[in-house]
């Protein structure tokens, strides 16, 4: 039996915005349909009408299809289980996902406790993991927009394809499969963000407001990544260790010459030795400086010579040093810097003023990203080197958001970046 008092105590300590993980035993390969009676539903006004089926990550494709065909949405107002299962270290973790839902953590835990104690106490083990960087409503931004809803909005897709550089179709028409994939990707990014925070962000900064802002934009980023064609075609078998990026480089824009050298935002490095995506990065300049992806690439090339102590301590440069560097280690080396190809992840051209305005627009009707008033206030108070006005500070935040989400898309086994991101906001590598 699950001690309800302990769950309620955890809920009280956690507050109302938390990441919920539910681990359960499914050795017999059965997925449980969990339904809460109307009498146990949370307070009036909470929208829990959209039910979602489970996806059994460990099942074979044929078995998964059979399970899904049986798991049609449950009739009634409440279905508290989502479709995001991730296999990690032999355990199955279910990230609670709600559509257009802002339900209190206490209500949710109370429902699970009642449900488990009454019906499934022998099969269901509940583990509560709280992380303030991931809001309780994981599948939508704070404007209530899920990734699939964004991809179903033609005007939003048109704005995104215009303002963001990243191999977009000029007139994108996302399919139903794209919308489903974007919702799955939202859950994967959220679970990986928790892992990223735990591993790369010092404990005193793990509740930082910039991470909360990034978490609130995960549905937007999932939609952008799918719209750009950068996500794997099949994410149903993905786990915390696999790469989520498309394997084929033809889906990305390689930075070699021309206007792409002037792009700001986030970039990716691809190893031609192993055929792997190995690092994301961020570069944003200002109205008075000409910092861009190509300039950052040249800086990386110099650092790959391993001439300073900082360069020698860098996992990136020791893994991929220049072939002209004198003090390389074959034990640490995974290839040479010259073996890497540079691609745009997502970016923007500062010269396209109208497109830049869409990136920083705070209105959902005119913009692309989510910019709550509290975040705008904090961004305005943050000191970004060489930047004075709010608009340019927002562009730095855009670059950090792009970098972070593409970092989350990489396989941890291949990722050679140790950076937490958002360094200008106070996060530091430790």
N, C-alpha and C positions, 0 to 999 in steps of 0.2 A: 504493500500500500504506500502511496505517496503522502508524506506528511504535509497536509495542506497549510498548517501553521508556518512551516519553514518557507513554503512558496510565497505566502502572503508577506512574510517578513522580508524576503528577498525583494518582493515587489515594492514594499514601502521604502526600502533602502535605495532602490534603483531609481525611483521617480517614475515619470510617465513616458520617457523617451529612451528606448533600449533596443538592443539587438537580441532577439529571442532565438535560441538554438534548441531544437528538440531532437534528441537522439533516441532511436528506438530499435528494438531487436526485430529483424525480419529474416531470421534464419530459414523460416519456411517460405520465404519469398512472397509473403502476402502483404499487401498494402491495406491499411485500415482506413475506412471511410469514417471520419469523425463528424458527428452531427450534434449540435447543441440544441436542446429543446427551446422553444420560444420563451418559456418561463425563465431561462437562464441567459437570454440575450442581454447585451449591455444596454446602457442608457439609450433612450429614444434619440433619434437623429443620427445615429451611427450607421453608415451605409455598409452593410455586409451582404449585399444581395448578389454579388457576382461570385459564383463558385468556380474553383479551378481544380482540375484533375491532378493527381500525383503522377510524377514520372519516376519510374523505378530505374535508377541509374545502373544497377548491376544486372538487370535482365538482358537477355539477348534481344536483338531487334524484333524478332518475331514475337517473343514473349511480351516485350514492352508494348507492341501494338495491340496485342490481345488484352493486356491490362488496361490500356488507355480506352479501348473500345467499351470495356465494362465500367469504367469510372466516369460516367457522365456526371455533369454537375448535379449535386444533391438538391432536391426541391426544398424550399424553405428559406428562411432569412439568413442562416448562418452555416458557413463551411469554413472552419478555421485552419484548414491545412492547405499548403501551397504545393507547387510543383518543383521546388528547388531542392534537389537532393545532391549532395556532394560527398564522394567517397574519399576519406582521408585517414590514413593510418588504420585501416580496417574498420573504422566506425562510419556510421551513416548519420549525417547531420542534416536536419531539415531547417532551412531558414524560413521563418514565418514571413509570408508575403501577403499583403493586403492590397486590394485595388480600391482606390478612392476611399481609404479607410484611415481614420485618425481615432483609434480606440485606446483607452488608457491601459497601461501595462498591468495595472491591478485587475481590471476587468478580464483581461486576456488570461492572466495566470489563474484567476479564480475559476474561469470557465474550464481551463485545462485540468485543474485539480479536481473539480467536480466530475468532469467527464471521465478522467482516468480512474478515480476512486470508485465510481459507480459501474463503469463498463469495461475498462481496459487495463486495470491495475496490474494484471499479470503479464501483459505484453508491452506496455508503454513505459519507458523510463524518461523522465523529464529532467533536462539539465538547463538551467537558466544562466546565460552569459550576458552580462550587461556591458555595453560599450556606448558611451555618450556620443561618439562620433557618428553612429548610425541611428537615424531616427526610427521610431516604432513603425512608421509607415514606409516600408522599404521599397515598394514597387512604384511609388509615385513621388514626384517632387512636391514641394509644399503648396504648389498651385493645384495639386490634385491630378497632375498629368502623368500617366504611365508612358513607358517607352512605346508601347503599341499604339496608344492614343495619339502620341506625337507623330508617329509614322502614318497614321490615318488622317492627319491634318495636312491637306495639300499645301496650304499657305505656309505652314511651318517648314515643310520639306523644301519648298521653293526658297524660303529665306536661308535655310541652312546650306543648300547647294550653292547659293549665290555668295554668301558671306564667308564660308569656311572652305579652305583649300584642302583637298584630300581625295582626289579621284572620284568626285561626285558626278553622276549623270546630271546634265543641265536641267532636265525635266524629269526628276525621279518619280517613279510610281512604285512604291513598296508593295510587295505581295502580302497575302495573309501569313505566309510562312516567314517573311521578314519580320512581321509584327510579333509573331510568336517567339522568334529567335531573340528579338530585342528584349522581351520580357524575361526570357531565360537568362540572357546576358546581364540584366540588371541584378538578379540574384547572385550570379557568379561574381560580379564586381563587388557587391556588398560583402560577401564572405571573404573575398581576397583583401578588401580594404581593412577588415578587422585583423587579418594576419599581417598585413603591411604595417599597421599601427603598432602591433605588438612587437614586431621584429625590428622596425627601423625608427620608431619615434620614442624618444626618451619618455619615461613614465610621467614626468611632470607636465608634459605637453600633449598627452594622449587625449585630452578633452578639449583641445584647442579649437577655437571658433572656425579657423580656416578648414579644418577637417570636417566639421559639421556642415559647412557650406559645400564642400566637395561631395559629401555624402548625399546632400539634398539634390545634387545635380547628377547623380548616377543614372537615373532614368533618361535624362537628356543625353548623357554621354553614350549610353547603350544605343539609343536611337541614332545618334550621329555615326557611331562606329559601324553599325549595320548598314546605314544608308550609304556610307562610303565604300561598302563592300570589303571592309577590313576584318570582319569576324569570320571564324570558321563556318563552313556551311552546316555542319552538324555539331551542336553544342550539347546534345543530350547525354553524351558519354564523357563530358569534360569533368575534371576534378580540380583540386587545388594545386596540382603539380603540372598539369598540362598547359601548353600554350593555347591561347584562345584566338590567336591571329591567323588569318588565312595563310596557308603555306605558300601559295603562288605569289611571287613578287609583282606580277603584272597587275595586281589589284592596288598597287601603291605607286606613288609618283617619285621617281628617282631624281635626286638633286645632282645634276651634272653641270648644266649651264643655263643661261637665259634667266627669265623672271623668277624661276623657282629658287635661285640663289638668294633672292631678296625676301623670301618668305620668313615670317616670324611665327613663333608658336612652339610646336613640339615636333621632334624628329625621331627617327628610328635607325638603328644600325643593324645590318644583316650580315651574318658571317657566311661567306661563300665556301669556307672550308667544311663546315658541318651542315649548312643549309638551315640556319637557325636565326631567329630574331633574338638579339642579345642585349639591347639597351635602348631605353628611351631617354630623351633629354629635352630641355626647355631653353629657349632663347627669345627674349623680347627686348627691343631697344626703346627708343623714345623719339619724339619729334625732332630732337637735336642730335641723336646718335644713329649710326647706321648698323646697329647690331642685327644680324640675321643668321639664318641656319648655316650659310656657307662660311661666314666669319667664325662661328662657333666650331665648325668642322676643322678649320685651319688651326684653331687653338688646341683642339684635341690632338691634331697631328703633331704639333710641337711637344705637347705633354707626353705623347707616346714615345718620345726619345728617352724618357726616364732620366732627366737631368736634375731634378730636384727631389728632395725627400718626400714632398707631398705626392709627386707623381709615382714614386716607388711604392708608396703606401696605398695607392689606388688599385682596387681590384680590376677596374676597367683597363688601365694602362699596363698592368702586369699580365693580364690575361691576353691582351692584344697590343703588345709593344710594337714600335716601328721595327722593320727589318734592318734598320741602320742603328738601332740602339745597342750600346755596348754592354750593358749590365742586365740582360734578360735571363730568365730562369725557365728552362724547359719543363720543369716540374709544374710551374704555375701557368705557363703559356698555353693558350688554346688556339692560337693562330697569330697572325701579324695584323697590325692596323691596316696595312695595304690590302688585306684580304676582305675588308669590310666595305659594304656599299651603304650609301646614305640615302634615306627616303624621308619624305614628309609624312608625318603621322597625321596631324591636323594643324592647320595654320591659317594665317591671314596675310594680306598685303596691305600695309599701312597706306599706300597710295590710293586705295579704293575706299574713299571716305564713307560712302553710303553703306558699304558692307561692314566696315568697322563699327559704324553707329548701330547696326543691328546686333553685333556681338555684345555691346555694352548696354543696350536698351533694357530698361527695367520693367517695361510693360510686356505681358505675355502676348499681347496682340501684335507687338512690333518686334519683339526680340527672339532670341533663340535659347539663351540660358536663363537660369533662375537666379534673380538678384533680390533677396529679401531686404527690407529697409535696414534691419539690424546689421546685416553683413556690409551693406554699403557704408554705414556709419563707421564700422570698424576698419574697413578698407581705406576710407578717407583719412583715418588717424594713423595708418601704418606708414612707416618711412621706407619708400622704395628708392634706392640710390639713383640720383639723377632724374627723378620724376617728381613733378610738383602737383599736377592736377589729377582729379578723380578719374577721368576717362582713361588716362594712361596707366594709372594704378589698376584699374579694372582689366586692362589688356594684359598686365603681368599676371593677374589672377587667372585669366583665361589660359595663358601659357602654362601655368602651374597645374591647372585642372587637366589640360590635355596630356601633359607629361605624366601625371599621376595615373590617369586611367590607362594609358598605354603601358606604363610600368606594370599595372595590375594584369594586363593582357598577356604579359610574358610568362613563360614557365620559370618558376623560381630556380630551377636547376640550371637554366641558361642565362639568367639575368645577372649581369656583372655590375649593376649599379647598387651602391650602398646608400644612396641619398633618400631622405624621407620626403623631399619635395617641399615647396612653400618655404624655402629658406628665408626669404625676405620678411615673412610673417613671424619668424622666430624659431622655426624648426631647424634642428642641426643634426648632422650625422654624429652618431655616438658609438 
